[in-house]
Amino acid sequence: MKVIDTPAAKVILSRLRDKNTSKQEFRRLLFKAGFISAVEISREIPLKEYTISTPLNVETKAFRFEEISVIGVLRAALPMVWGMLEVFEEADVGFLSAKRKEAESAPPDYRMDVDISYESIPSKNAVIVIVDPMLATGSTLAKVIKRVRQKVNPSRFIVSSLISTNIGIQRILQTDPSSIIYTFAVDPQLNSKAFIVPGLGDAGDRAFN
């Protein structure tokens, strides 16, 4: 697990947490967060070397990323995915609509039932980056990882989130011990409804409602 705690990341996360941030600004900040995340995650992506010619007709080494797929969990991840594609321009893109079943109170172990109502998963066995701004109980992302593994055999899973909890992180690593998690912050607790505290609220609602 790696925390992205650069000054730029801290400023963006602070503005995302602020309840007075408008939905338009919230979407822009998610886009920027996706870009920053991709820059950090790029350290994990193998490169292919090839040769190009410069305008001076001199050949030199160049690099491109190996095959990579970016999969967003709808709908909150949409702006972050677009930000990531500024870095991973040639990535295949997929989406899953996954939502946990809300209850009056979460079970003691925070294992939540999750419905996946839509999926479009790239078919390549590439490095897969799964994007979901909030890694709370880990139930949603654990089910997403299992579903993706039913379709393809990725060389590696990388999870990109804004805010995580230790419970969520441990659940992901139990589901797939080789996964690498990038997050802007690890918040201390979940409330009785399994929302991250202090968190930033419901990222999807704040971006689109």
Secondary structure, 3 states (H helix, E strand, C coil): CEECCCHHHHHHHHHHHCCCCCHHHHHHHHHHHHHHHHHHHHHHCCEEEEEEECCCCCEEEEEEECCEEEEEEECCCHHHHHHHCCCCCCCEEEEEEEEECCCCCCCCCCCCCEEEEEEECCCCCCEEEEECCEECCCHHHHHHHHHHHHHCCCCEEEEECCEECHHHHHHHHHHCCCCEEEECEECCEECCCCCEECCCCCHHHHHHC
